[in-house]
Amino acid sequence: MSRVTVLGTGHMGSAMVKRLISQGIEVSMWNRTRSRLTPLVELGATAHDSPAKAVVNAEVVITALTDGAAVNGILGEAAPGLSKGTVIAETSTIGPMAVTDLHGRLPDYVHLVDAPVLGSVPAIKAGNLTILAGGDKAAVAVVAAALQPLGTVKHLGPIGTAAAAKLIANTAMVNCLNVLTEAQQLAASLGVSPELTDDLLGAGPLSKSVARRDATGARFAVDLAAKDLRLALDIADLPISATTVEHLDAASAIGLGDHDLAVIAHRDRHIHH
């Protein structure tokens, strides 16, 4: 049986713990906010008071944290407890450059796989998450075996490849939701009904954005979406993304930062920037 440690039990991390426990996987965990661990302990996971204690004897360590600084900091704290051969599956969206930097910081006796995911909490619950993977073939195989209950691992190439792919996917998805918002605003200004607008947009290139707007159970916070687009803007000149960030920041400024991203496309919200 695989021994898995999860560092970070926010929406995604806690869903991973629940799914792994339900499939008979032995799970240890750590989270900065201890209260998040209590319901998971009741399900059978083991809580620890430090990252270093949580990773002792783990075959795979999953990081599900906010950003690159958090990942570097927490894995730095965890380093004394890491065993030779442990594989770290970095599922946070931190970008390819941060992944490469992290790879250089880790002890030589552990392996890193950048393993960002496509999908949200419902996909984890159903076990059909798509886990992108970048890294050594053998290390990716270990991650694929341990995380099989969560979904399918797709090996894309060397370290950083999966992080790059995830950033591209997120940039496209977030920008398309903003385009949907603008199309809806135009339709309203022209007096076109919401029903006809949905019929038009749902049958065209924004069909997946319409579905994402109406999805239930998805948890991709506005502030995290803005963080991801800023990672993309650090790499390339992306004027559409820059405009979308302004819209996301405006949503955050009126208290929607921790709401799911789809809130920017809800017709009952009028967010201006």
One Martini backbone bead per residue (centre of mass of N, CA, C, O) as a GRO file, in nm:
protein
  273
    1MET     BB    1   0.096   0.036   0.022
    2SER     BB    2   0.069   0.356  -0.005
    3ARG     BB    3   0.248   0.653   0.109
    4VAL     BB    4   0.080   0.959   0.177
    5THR     BB    5   0.139   1.312   0.153
    6VAL     BB    6  -0.032   1.616   0.253
    7LEU     BB    7   0.038   1.959   0.168
    8GLY     BB    8  -0.245   2.093   0.204
    9THR     BB    9  -0.606   2.154   0.308
   10GLY     BB   10  -0.780   2.260   0.106
   11HIS     BB   11  -0.995   2.200  -0.129
   12MET     BB   12  -0.805   2.004  -0.282
   13GLY     BB   13  -0.649   1.857  -0.055
   14SER     BB   14  -0.899   1.743   0.097
   15ALA     BB   15  -1.013   1.585  -0.142
   16MET     BB   16  -0.770   1.398  -0.171
   17VAL     BB   17  -0.778   1.270   0.105
   18LYS     BB   18  -1.062   1.148   0.088
   19ARG     BB   19  -1.012   0.971  -0.161
   20LEU     BB   20  -0.771   0.805  -0.060
   21ILE     BB   21  -0.906   0.688   0.193
   22SER     BB   22  -1.147   0.549   0.038
   23GLN     BB   23  -0.903   0.364  -0.117
   24GLY     BB   24  -0.684   0.272   0.118
   25ILE     BB   25  -0.495   0.506   0.180
   26GLU     BB   26  -0.216   0.620   0.340
   27VAL     BB   27  -0.254   0.932   0.529
   28SER     BB   28  -0.072   1.220   0.557
   29MET     BB   29  -0.071   1.555   0.724
   30TRP     BB   30  -0.064   1.918   0.655
   31ASN     BB   31  -0.157   2.239   0.815
   32ARG     BB   32  -0.164   2.555   0.917
   33THR     BB   33  -0.469   2.505   0.966
   34ARG     BB   34  -0.580   2.283   1.195
   35SER     BB   35  -0.897   2.271   1.159
   36ARG     BB   36  -0.886   2.121   0.873
   37LEU     BB   37  -0.802   1.828   0.995
   38THR     BB   38  -1.025   1.702   1.172
   39PRO     BB   39  -1.223   1.567   0.957
   40LEU     BB   40  -0.987   1.385   0.842
   41VAL     BB   41  -0.925   1.222   1.094
   42GLU     BB   42  -1.213   1.093   1.111
   43LEU     BB   43  -1.144   0.928   0.830
   44GLY     BB   44  -0.804   0.839   0.885
   45ALA     BB   45  -0.611   1.052   0.900
   46THR     BB   46  -0.282   1.192   0.963
   47ALA     BB   47  -0.172   1.430   1.183
   48HIS     BB   48   0.062   1.709   1.180
   49ASP     BB   49   0.279   1.976   1.323
   50SER     BB   50   0.472   1.918   1.069
   51PRO     BB   51   0.619   1.868   0.772
   52ALA     BB   52   0.850   1.677   0.865
   53LYS     BB   53   0.660   1.465   1.001
   54ALA     BB   54   0.464   1.407   0.758
   55VAL     BB   55   0.705   1.282   0.553
   56VAL     BB   56   0.766   1.038   0.698
   57ASN     BB   57   0.783   0.758   0.487
   58ALA     BB   58   0.712   0.874   0.223
   59GLU     BB   59   0.658   0.818  -0.117
   60VAL     BB   60   0.442   1.056  -0.145
   61VAL     BB   61   0.433   1.416  -0.199
   62ILE     BB   62   0.177   1.650  -0.171
   63THR     BB   63   0.133   1.969  -0.313
   64ALA     BB   64  -0.136   2.213  -0.194
   65LEU     BB   65  -0.071   2.530  -0.276
   66THR     BB   66  -0.075   2.864  -0.357
   67ASP     BB   67   0.246   2.909  -0.410
   68GLY     BB   68   0.581   2.926  -0.453
   69ALA     BB   69   0.651   3.028  -0.171
   70ALA     BB   70   0.501   2.807  -0.017
   71VAL     BB   71   0.644   2.563  -0.137
   72ASN     BB   72   0.933   2.637  -0.053
   73GLY     BB   73   0.881   2.670   0.252
   74ILE     BB   74   0.755   2.389   0.319
   75LEU     BB   75   0.983   2.212   0.195
   76GLY     BB   76   1.199   2.324   0.380
   77GLU     BB   77   1.063   2.211   0.640
   78ALA     BB   78   1.051   1.904   0.530
   79ALA     BB   79   1.342   1.801   0.459
   80PRO     BB   80   1.429   1.640   0.727
   81GLY     BB   81   1.192   1.404   0.656
   82LEU     BB   82   1.306   1.309   0.401
   83SER     BB   83   1.345   1.040   0.195
   84LYS     BB   84   1.491   0.821   0.013
   85GLY     BB   85   1.296   0.841  -0.291
   86THR     BB   86   1.112   1.053  -0.266
   87VAL     BB   87   0.810   1.187  -0.412
   88ILE     BB   88   0.721   1.496  -0.552
   89ALA     BB   89   0.391   1.632  -0.596
   90GLU     BB   90   0.334   1.927  -0.776
   91THR     BB   91   0.002   2.076  -0.787
   92SER     BB   92   0.061   2.352  -0.808
   93THR     BB   93   0.036   2.679  -0.953
   94ILE     BB   94   0.378   2.812  -1.042
   95GLY     BB   95   0.532   2.745  -1.280
   96PRO     BB   96   0.822   2.658  -1.452
   97MET     BB   97   1.038   2.829  -1.304
   98ALA     BB   98   0.967   2.740  -1.014
   99VAL     BB   99   1.017   2.439  -1.062
  100THR     BB  100   1.314   2.459  -1.137
  101ASP     BB  101   1.399   2.590  -0.872
  102LEU     BB  102   1.300   2.365  -0.686
  103HIS     BB  103   1.477   2.138  -0.799
  104GLY     BB  104   1.748   2.283  -0.699
  105ARG     BB  105   1.667   2.276  -0.378
  106LEU     BB  106   1.655   1.989  -0.350
  107PRO     BB  107   1.743   1.707  -0.254
  108ASP     BB  108   1.906   1.449  -0.421
  109TYR     BB  109   1.721   1.206  -0.278
  110VAL     BB  110   1.491   1.343  -0.433
  111HIS     BB  111   1.186   1.370  -0.623
  112LEU     BB  112   1.042   1.554  -0.902
  113VAL     BB  113   0.695   1.635  -0.985
  114ASP     BB  114   0.508   1.798  -1.202
  115ALA     BB  115   0.136   1.798  -1.096
  116PRO     BB  116  -0.086   1.935  -1.233
  117VAL     BB  117  -0.439   2.002  -1.264
  118LEU     BB  118  -0.741   1.890  -1.428
  119GLY     BB  119  -0.969   2.013  -1.224
  120SER     BB  120  -1.181   1.952  -0.949
  121VAL     BB  121  -1.351   1.833  -0.691
  122PRO     BB  122  -1.543   1.646  -0.856
  123ALA     BB  123  -1.309   1.486  -0.993
  124ILE     BB  124  -1.192   1.370  -0.736
  125LYS     BB  125  -1.446   1.220  -0.634
  126ALA     BB  126  -1.458   1.046  -0.917
  127GLY     BB  127  -1.157   0.979  -1.028
  128ASN     BB  128  -1.113   1.203  -1.304
  129LEU     BB  129  -0.850   1.327  -1.295
  130THR     BB  130  -0.602   1.535  -1.444
  131ILE     BB  131  -0.249   1.454  -1.442
  132LEU     BB  132   0.012   1.633  -1.491
  133ALA     BB  133   0.356   1.547  -1.609
  134GLY     BB  134   0.693   1.625  -1.488
  135GLY     BB  135   0.969   1.405  -1.551
  136ASP     BB  136   1.084   1.129  -1.453
  137LYS     BB  137   0.973   0.824  -1.536
  138ALA     BB  138   0.995   0.681  -1.259
  139ALA     BB  139   0.858   0.903  -1.089
  140VAL     BB  140   0.590   0.907  -1.245
  141ALA     BB  141   0.515   0.612  -1.184
  142VAL     BB  142   0.480   0.652  -0.881
  143VAL     BB  143   0.256   0.863  -0.899
  144ALA     BB  144   0.053   0.699  -1.066
  145ALA     BB  145   0.012   0.475  -0.854
  146ALA     BB  146  -0.069   0.653  -0.603
  147LEU     BB  147  -0.293   0.844  -0.782
  148GLN     BB  148  -0.511   0.663  -0.919
  149PRO     BB  149  -0.770   0.746  -0.746
  150LEU     BB  150  -0.783   1.042  -0.885
  151GLY     BB  151  -0.658   0.943  -1.177
  152THR     BB  152  -0.483   1.058  -1.463
  153VAL     BB  153  -0.158   1.025  -1.584
  154LYS     BB  154   0.035   1.267  -1.784
  155HIS     BB  155   0.322   1.242  -1.964
  156LEU     BB  156   0.499   1.529  -2.110
  157GLY     BB  157   0.794   1.542  -1.962
  158PRO     BB  158   0.998   1.731  -1.827
  159ILE     BB  159   1.068   1.947  -1.615
  160GLY     BB  160   0.797   2.194  -1.651
  161THR     BB  161   0.590   2.098  -1.865
  162ALA     BB  162   0.328   2.087  -1.693
  163ALA     BB  163   0.334   2.377  -1.589
  164ALA     BB  164   0.306   2.502  -1.869
  165ALA     BB  165   0.041   2.368  -1.954
  166LYS     BB  166  -0.132   2.478  -1.720
  167LEU     BB  167  -0.094   2.779  -1.782
  168ILE     BB  168  -0.226   2.772  -2.056
  169ALA     BB  169  -0.501   2.660  -1.972
  170ASN     BB  170  -0.575   2.882  -1.764
  171THR     BB  171  -0.554   3.125  -1.948
  172ALA     BB  172  -0.777   3.042  -2.142
  173MET     BB  173  -1.013   2.997  -1.943
  174VAL     BB  174  -1.020   3.277  -1.805
  175ASN     BB  175  -1.049   3.451  -2.061
  176CYS     BB  176  -1.312   3.319  -2.166
  177LEU     BB  177  -1.487   3.416  -1.929
  178ASN     BB  178  -1.449   3.716  -1.995
  179VAL     BB  179  -1.571   3.704  -2.278
  180LEU     BB  180  -1.846   3.610  -2.186
  181THR     BB  181  -1.911   3.858  -2.020
  182GLU     BB  182  -1.903   4.057  -2.261
  183ALA     BB  183  -2.120   3.922  -2.436
  184GLN     BB  184  -2.347   3.959  -2.226
  185GLN     BB  185  -2.335   4.267  -2.215
  186LEU     BB  186  -2.406   4.312  -2.510
  187ALA     BB  187  -2.677   4.165  -2.510
  188ALA     BB  188  -2.811   4.348  -2.299
  189SER     BB  189  -2.774   4.616  -2.463
  190LEU     BB  190  -2.952   4.479  -2.712
  191GLY     BB  191  -3.196   4.301  -2.578
  192VAL     BB  192  -3.099   4.016  -2.533
  193SER     BB  193  -3.171   3.731  -2.412
  194PRO     BB  194  -3.041   3.496  -2.207
  195GLU     BB  195  -3.144   3.250  -2.365
  196LEU     BB  196  -3.033   3.329  -2.645
  197THR     BB  197  -2.743   3.371  -2.560
  198ASP     BB  198  -2.694   3.078  -2.468
  199ASP     BB  199  -2.757   2.946  -2.739
  200LEU     BB  200  -2.531   3.087  -2.895
  201LEU     BB  201  -2.281   3.031  -2.705
  202GLY     BB  202  -2.334   2.715  -2.660
  203ALA     BB  203  -2.275   2.665  -2.992
  204GLY     BB  204  -1.986   2.766  -2.960
  205PRO     BB  205  -1.662   2.850  -2.852
  206LEU     BB  206  -1.811   2.908  -2.549
  207SER     BB  207  -1.936   2.644  -2.430
  208LYS     BB  208  -1.737   2.582  -2.191
  209SER     BB  209  -1.789   2.851  -2.044
  210VAL     BB  210  -2.085   2.808  -1.987
  211ALA     BB  211  -2.044   2.549  -1.825
  212ARG     BB  212  -1.855   2.678  -1.610
  213ARG     BB  213  -2.054   2.889  -1.503
  214ASP     BB  214  -2.274   2.641  -1.422
  215ALA     BB  215  -2.108   2.501  -1.231
  216THR     BB  216  -2.087   2.266  -0.967
  217GLY     BB  217  -1.822   2.257  -0.715
  218ALA     BB  218  -1.633   2.456  -0.806
  219ARG     BB  219  -1.277   2.565  -0.700
  220PHE     BB  220  -1.168   2.884  -0.829
  221ALA     BB  221  -1.034   3.144  -0.728
  222VAL     BB  222  -1.002   3.463  -0.817
  223ASP     BB  223  -0.716   3.511  -0.692
  224LEU     BB  224  -0.585   3.261  -0.831
  225ALA     BB  225  -0.636   3.345  -1.120
  226ALA     BB  226  -0.470   3.605  -1.103
  227LYS     BB  227  -0.205   3.467  -1.031
  228ASP     BB  228  -0.178   3.303  -1.294
  229LEU     BB  229  -0.175   3.546  -1.491
  230ARG     BB  230   0.080   3.672  -1.372
  231LEU     BB  231   0.265   3.447  -1.455
  232ALA     BB  232   0.218   3.489  -1.758
  233LEU     BB  233   0.305   3.797  -1.762
  234ASP     BB  234   0.608   3.728  -1.685
  235ILE     BB  235   0.659   3.588  -1.978
  236ALA     BB  236   0.439   3.764  -2.142
  237ASP     BB  237   0.270   3.960  -2.378
  238LEU     BB  238  -0.079   3.993  -2.247
  239PRO     BB  239  -0.344   4.192  -2.297
  240ILE     BB  240  -0.586   4.015  -2.222
  241SER     BB  241  -0.486   3.927  -1.944
  242ALA     BB  242  -0.461   4.211  -1.825
  243THR     BB  243  -0.766   4.268  -1.837
  244THR     BB  244  -0.859   4.029  -1.665
  245VAL     BB  245  -0.713   4.112  -1.408
  246GLU     BB  246  -0.877   4.366  -1.363
  247HIS     BB  247  -1.144   4.216  -1.323
  248LEU     BB  248  -1.054   4.040  -1.085
  249ASP     BB  249  -0.973   4.274  -0.897
  250ALA     BB  250  -1.256   4.397  -0.887
  251ALA     BB  251  -1.386   4.153  -0.754
  252SER     BB  252  -1.205   4.151  -0.502
  253ALA     BB  253  -1.279   4.449  -0.404
  254ILE     BB  254  -1.595   4.327  -0.350
  255GLY     BB  255  -1.545   4.027  -0.206
  256LEU     BB  256  -1.465   3.780  -0.444
  257GLY     BB  257  -1.182   3.631  -0.409
  258ASP     BB  258  -1.309   3.340  -0.280
  259HIS     BB  259  -1.457   3.290  -0.525
  260ASP     BB  260  -1.557   3.155  -0.787
  261LEU     BB  261  -1.475   3.245  -1.103
  262ALA     BB  262  -1.774   3.244  -1.226
  263VAL     BB  263  -1.871   3.517  -1.100
  264ILE     BB  264  -1.789   3.705  -1.347
  265ALA     BB  265  -2.043   3.560  -1.529
  266HIS     BB  266  -2.266   3.663  -1.362
  267ARG     BB  267  -2.551   3.851  -1.416
  268ASP     BB  268  -2.577   3.967  -1.105
  269ARG     BB  269  -2.300   4.093  -1.184
  270HIS     BB  270  -2.129   4.422  -1.155
  271ILE     BB  271  -1.814   4.455  -1.290
  272HIS     BB  272  -1.576   4.712  -1.256
  273HIS     BB  273  -1.256   4.877  -1.407
   0.00000   0.00000   0.00000
